Amino acid sequence: MLRTALRNVLAHKARLLMTTLAVLLGVAFVSGTLVFTSTLSEAFQRSSEEGLDHVDLAIRPDQDTDAAESGPGGAADLPQDLLDAASGLPGVATATGEATGFAALADKDGDLVGAGWDTSGGNYDAGRDGTGTDQRYPMRDGRAPERAGEIALDSATAERTGYAVGDTARLSVDGPVREETITGVFDTEDGTVAAGGSLVLFDTATAQELFTAPGEYNRITLTAEAGTSQRDLADAVAPLLPGDAEAVTGAELAEEQAADIEAQTAGMRTALLAFAGISLFVGVFIIANTFTMLVAQRTRELALLRAVGASRRQVTRSVLIEAFAVGAVAGTAGLALGIGIAAGLRSLMSTFDVAVPEGSLVVPGSAVLASLLVGVVVTVLAAYLPARRAAKIPPVAAMSSVHAAPAGRRLIVRNVIGALFAAAGGALVVAGIGADDDGATMGLGAALLVVGVFVLTPLLSRPLIAAAAPLLRVFGVPGKLARLNAVRNPRRTAATASALMIGLTLITGITVIVDSLARGVDRMAAESLRSDYVVSMANFSQLAPEVEETLARHPEVTAATGLSISPALVAEETSVLYVNGVNGAAMGELVDLDFESGSFAELGGESAVIDTDTAERLGLGLGDTFPIEFEDGEHGSLTVAGLFEGNQMIQGILLDAATLDPHMERPSDFQVMVRTADGPSEETRDALAAALGDNPAVLVQDKDDVSEDIAYMFTLLLNVMYALLAMAVVVAVLGVINTLAMSVFERRQEIGMLRAVGLERAGTKRMVRLESLVIALFGGVLGIGLGVFFGWAVGEMLRTYLPTYELILPWGRIGIFLGLAALVGVLAALWPARHAARLNMLAAIKAE
């Protein structure tokens, strides 16, 4: 039986090719994901470990300190006294204070270097007397910065931008442009730089002014003398630590960074594997279809095996051995292709200037094991039911050619089960709209509904394909034959169409959701903003108060307010809330919010306005007074002067900036809203940008720009989804080709008879193409219908969080999706149709 099974694989290798390709693509997606994410994780981890070579112990603020003990501002930065005390401990070779933060550097053309996120600034620690050297940053050219107005650049950034010692560079930390002289170029093993980022160094006093506070550091790192372990160093430092600081050994720090990197790549890995699972799920239909047809074509052969003594179990096992062989080949080839995909993705990231550290491709054992297991298990499981069906064929009936199709009673049972699943799934999807379970009910309902529709697909195929009869009559006899062939075997048609249905369900549903979300966010921005411009940093970090002051003084500006954000403990809450500081006098001209009571006119002094949801949660009403502990630990009380309907852009507790700013450690705004006398125009935008020094790190955006940014973000997300789901559609196309090719082989005697009675080659081709087109459109209509339903349901659930959500049915793109389904049908039929037309009619008539 083993030899028989292997010979059958070789005898039907052409017919099994499409099945192998379907499994191969799914496996390649899985293995490529595992190799790609492992390579990224390994590269970033190695890069971070290199950046910790000079760290045996790190002292840092303890971010887990309870707010009730440290205040809402969290743990404080580390003072110079702690650095001095740590440097004098026995066993300490060097002690370095670090003051770091964001620094946006412009190149010689005035454009922002990098994307902004990976451009950082820090201090060159030359010791207390300023004459020492910082072992972290050995100078390649020039000298270290010694005073304000001087900086040093990492060598990779200097080469990329063309900067050299003596040049003047423009940069920004929090909005205002700074022009600095480059005094040195240094080498570094910093992980961010190794990953393609940039590092700008200031003297320690300037870095503290920009990133922390005079005499304070973000972190203190120690290196141990020979013979002193990291744990000994930690024990020696422990008595010096303030209550809101902690000491972490270099080994522990490396483990933390490794865990962070793993967590960051885990999300990507999960998402990619989910799409790989979709492709494999679609492939299951192809595998099951293929083996069902192979078994049907080999009915007499299998019956003969039964007649000469093979048991049912042996027949089942022989079919499963064929599936095992196909899965093993597909898994091995999929692994090789997946490694190639991972290498291509890495090169693609470099092409798009995405920062990735250098390193070799990593092929983990999990990728090898997963490829083989997935390839074999998926194929064998999908072939199991056809194998069982083959074993149940009565030998005498099969050899006498009287083996019948499944009884109608079985189809009735199938339809009843499908109807129950679909009804339960639809009910759960609708119930999930208002359920407070993070979409679990809706997800379960969606799964049941898809299964129910799949089970009902044979029943649905007849009326839906019959609806195409008037159009098919245009093509004469080939059109009529195509319709009859499409409904001849409803199960086969259902399995073929379902593969395409799943892909189009996901594509349509995601399109509806994303387009509707984009419209909702756009409406929210348009309806709630009266300002002509919104000014922010390119990476949405904090703006210095000077930005608002500069814009407010501009002759074109009639109203301006910064929006600051600060942690606080409010009322009886034990967890930190964030309150916003605004210019109360100008706020009413810049935003359009519905006030339930009060207004922005009452905002000032010790008063605040609160959105209704926050007020309800805190148990506050108009005129109520509540206690507040500010970021600096000072206590006060505020009175509710207004209640408004909040949205995703403006919500929470708002108070006058003049009240909030004195309590902030570093007063700053996350954006500034501006209204101008003549409204938005290119001239006004250029004038405002010029007033801010034409800073490439600062965005000056009008409402259209904000809408374009929102649209771009959603479009990018949608395109990524399309690219990932394209694999499932490709697999579905292979399924249509496979089904048609095997169907042509199965019907070659019939096709020969049709040719003999006058059907031309062109008519034969047209018949097969129209059959393929009908099946593809059937799957497309089902998929689009389900996708629209799921898109509506998810949108209704999101409306709770986004009141401006509006259901958008992108009819243009839905039409494109249906057109693509038709194109899939046409392209998939090219080879089977050509093969059918070229059959020798006499040989075909004599075929069994």
URSULZI-V835548 format. One record per residue. N is the residue number from 0. NEAR is the number of other C-alpha atoms within 8 Angstrom. Layout:
# URSULZI-V835548
{{N NEAR} {N NEAR}}
This chain:
# URSULZI-V835548
{{0 7} {1 7} {2 6} {3 8} {4 12} {5 11} {6 8} {7 9} {8 12} {9 7} {10 6} {11 8} {12 8} {13 6} {14 11} {15 11} {16 8} {17 12} {18 15} {19 12} {20 10} {21 14} {22 16} {23 13} {24 12} {25 15} {26 18} {27 17} {28 13} {29 16} {30 16} {31 16} {32 13} {33 13} {34 16} {35 15} {36 12} {37 11} {38 13} {39 10} {40 11} {41 9} {42 12} {43 13} {44 11} {45 8} {46 14} {47 12} {48 10} {49 10} {50 10} {51 9} {52 7} {53 8} {54 11} {55 14} {56 14} {57 14} {58 11} {59 12} {60 13} {61 9} {62 7} {63 4} {64 10} {65 7} {66 12} {67 7} {68 6} {69 11} {70 14} {71 15} {72 13} {73 10} {74 11} {75 7} {76 11} {77 14} {78 9} {79 9} {80 6} {81 10} {82 13} {83 8} {84 9} {85 11} {86 11} {87 7} {88 9} {89 4} {90 9} {91 14} {92 9} {93 8} {94 12} {95 10} {96 11} {97 12} {98 15} {99 12} {100 8} {101 9} {102 12} {103 13} {104 12} {105 14} {106 11} {107 9} {108 5} {109 8} {110 8} {111 12} {112 11} {113 10} {114 8} {115 11} {116 8} {117 10} {118 16} {119 14} {120 13} {121 13} {122 14} {123 12} {124 13} {125 11} {126 9} {127 4} {128 6} {129 8} {130 6} {131 8} {132 7} {133 9} {134 5} {135 7} {136 9} {137 9} {138 11} {139 9} {140 8} {141 9} {142 9} {143 11} {144 13} {145 8} {146 9} {147 7} {148 7} {149 13} {150 15} {151 15} {152 14} {153 14} {154 10} {155 8} {156 11} {157 12} {158 8} {159 6} {160 8} {161 7} {162 8} {163 9} {164 10} {165 7} {166 8} {167 8} {168 12} {169 12} {170 14} {171 13} {172 9} {173 10} {174 14} {175 12} {176 10} {177 7} {178 9} {179 11} {180 11} {181 15} {182 13} {183 16} {184 17} {185 13} {186 10} {187 9} {188 10} {189 10} {190 12} {191 9} {192 13} {193 12} {194 12} {195 11} {196 13} {197 15} {198 12} {199 13} {200 13} {201 17} {202 16} {203 11} {204 9} {205 11} {206 16} {207 15} {208 9} {209 8} {210 9} {211 13} {212 9} {213 7} {214 8} {215 12} {216 15} {217 13} {218 13} {219 14} {220 13} {221 15} {222 12} {223 13} {224 8} {225 5} {226 4} {227 9} {228 7} {229 11} {230 7} {231 8} {232 14} {233 12} {234 8} {235 8} {236 11} {237 8} {238 6} {239 8} {240 11} {241 5} {242 4} {243 12} {244 12} {245 9} {246 12} {247 10} {248 13} {249 12} {250 7} {251 8} {252 10} {253 11} {254 8} {255 8} {256 10} {257 9} {258 8} {259 8} {260 11} {261 9} {262 8} {263 8} {264 11} {265 9} {266 8} {267 9} {268 11} {269 8} {270 8} {271 12} {272 11} {273 8} {274 11} {275 12} {276 10} {277 9} {278 15} {279 14} {280 8} {281 16} {282 16} {283 11} {284 14} {285 18} {286 12} {287 12} {288 12} {289 14} {290 11} {291 11} {292 10} {293 8} {294 11} {295 8} {296 7} {297 8} {298 12} {299 9} {300 7} {301 12} {302 14} {303 10} {304 10} {305 12} {306 9} {307 6} {308 6} {309 9} {310 7} {311 9} {312 7} {313 9} {314 16} {315 13} {316 9} {317 12} {318 11} {319 12} {320 11} {321 12} {322 12} {323 12} {324 11} {325 13} {326 17} {327 11} {328 9} {329 14} {330 17} {331 10} {332 10} {333 17} {334 16} {335 9} {336 10} {337 16} {338 14} {339 9} {340 10} {341 12} {342 10} {343 8} {344 9} {345 9} {346 8} {347 8} {348 11} {349 10} {350 7} {351 6} {352 7} {353 8} {354 9} {355 12} {356 10} {357 7} {358 6} {359 5} {360 8} {361 9} {362 11} {363 9} {364 6} {365 7} {366 14} {367 11} {368 8} {369 10} {370 16} {371 13} {372 9} {373 10} {374 15} {375 15} {376 10} {377 11} {378 15} {379 12} {380 8} {381 11} {382 15} {383 10} {384 9} {385 11} {386 16} {387 9} {388 8} {389 13} {390 11} {391 7} {392 11} {393 8} {394 11} {395 8} {396 10} {397 13} {398 11} {399 7} {400 7} {401 7} {402 9} {403 5} {404 4} {405 6} {406 7} {407 6} {408 6} {409 8} {410 9} {411 8} {412 8} {413 10} {414 11} {415 8} {416 10} {417 14} {418 11} {419 9} {420 12} {421 14} {422 10} {423 11} {424 16} {425 12} {426 9} {427 13} {428 16} {429 9} {430 10} {431 14} {432 12} {433 6} {434 9} {435 6} {436 6} {437 5} {438 10} {439 8} {440 12} {441 13} {442 9} {443 11} {444 15} {445 13} {446 9} {447 13} {448 14} {449 10} {450 11} {451 16} {452 11} {453 11} {454 11} {455 12} {456 12} {457 11} {458 9} {459 8} {460 13} {461 10} {462 8} {463 9} {464 14} {465 8} {466 7} {467 9} {468 10} {469 7} {470 7} {471 12} {472 10} {473 7} {474 9} {475 8} {476 7} {477 12} {478 14} {479 12} {480 9} {481 12} {482 15} {483 8} {484 9} {485 13} {486 11} {487 6} {488 8} {489 13} {490 8} {491 9} {492 13} {493 12} {494 12} {495 16} {496 14} {497 13} {498 16} {499 17} {500 14} {501 10} {502 14} {503 14} {504 15} {505 11} {506 12} {507 15} {508 15} {509 12} {510 11} {511 16} {512 13} {513 10} {514 11} {515 14} {516 11} {517 11} {518 11} {519 13} {520 12} {521 10} {522 9} {523 11} {524 12} {525 9} {526 8} {527 9} {528 9} {529 11} {530 11} {531 12} {532 12} {533 13} {534 12} {535 14} {536 15} {537 10} {538 8} {539 8} {540 9} {541 12} {542 13} {543 12} {544 10} {545 7} {546 12} {547 12} {548 8} {549 10} {550 13} {551 10} {552 7} {553 9} {554 5} {555 8} {556 13} {557 10} {558 11} {559 16} {560 12} {561 14} {562 12} {563 13} {564 11} {565 10} {566 12} {567 14} {568 14} {569 11} {570 8} {571 5} {572 8} {573 7} {574 6} {575 11} {576 8} {577 10} {578 12} {579 13} {580 16} {581 13} {582 12} {583 14} {584 8} {585 10} {586 12} {587 11} {588 10} {589 14} {590 10} {591 10} {592 8} {593 6} {594 10} {595 8} {596 8} {597 11} {598 12} {599 11} {600 8} {601 10} {602 14} {603 11} {604 7} {605 9} {606 13} {607 15} {608 15} {609 14} {610 13} {611 10} {612 8} {613 10} {614 12} {615 9} {616 7} {617 9} {618 6} {619 9} {620 9} {621 10} {622 7} {623 8} {624 8} {625 9} {626 10} {627 12} {628 13} {629 17} {630 15} {631 10} {632 9} {633 8} {634 8} {635 8} {636 9} {637 11} {638 11} {639 15} {640 13} {641 15} {642 17} {643 13} {644 12} {645 12} {646 9} {647 6} {648 7} {649 6} {650 11} {651 11} {652 12} {653 12} {654 17} {655 15} {656 12} {657 10} {658 12} {659 10} {660 9} {661 7} {662 10} {663 11} {664 6} {665 4} {666 10} {667 10} {668 13} {669 14} {670 14} {671 14} {672 14} {673 16} {674 15} {675 11} {676 7} {677 5} {678 7} {679 10} {680 6} {681 6} {682 6} {683 9} {684 11} {685 8} {686 8} {687 11} {688 11} {689 8} {690 10} {691 13} {692 8} {693 7} {694 12} {695 10} {696 15} {697 10} {698 10} {699 11} {700 11} {701 10} {702 10} {703 7} {704 8} {705 10} {706 10} {707 8} {708 8} {709 11} {710 9} {711 8} {712 8} {713 11} {714 8} {715 8} {716 8} {717 11} {718 8} {719 8} {720 10} {721 9} {722 8} {723 10} {724 13} {725 8} {726 11} {727 14} {728 12} {729 8} {730 14} {731 15} {732 12} {733 14} {734 16} {735 15} {736 13} {737 13} {738 13} {739 12} {740 11} {741 11} {742 9} {743 12} {744 7} {745 8} {746 8} {747 13} {748 13} {749 9} {750 13} {751 15} {752 11} {753 9} {754 12} {755 8} {756 6} {757 6} {758 9} {759 7} {760 9} {761 7} {762 9} {763 15} {764 12} {765 11} {766 13} {767 14} {768 13} {769 14} {770 12} {771 14} {772 13} {773 13} {774 14} {775 15} {776 12} {777 12} {778 14} {779 15} {780 10} {781 10} {782 16} {783 16} {784 9} {785 10} {786 16} {787 13} {788 9} {789 11} {790 14} {791 11} {792 11} {793 10} {794 14} {795 9} {796 10} {797 9} {798 10} {799 7} {800 5} {801 11} {802 8} {803 9} {804 13} {805 9} {806 9} {807 8} {808 8} {809 9} {810 6} {811 6} {812 7} {813 11} {814 8} {815 8} {816 12} {817 12} {818 8} {819 8} {820 13} {821 11} {822 9} {823 11} {824 17} {825 12} {826 7} {827 13} {828 14} {829 9} {830 9} {831 13} {832 14} {833 9} {834 9} {835 13} {836 10} {837 7} {838 10} {839 7} {840 12} {841 7} {842 9} {843 14} {844 11} {845 7} {846 7} {847 3}}
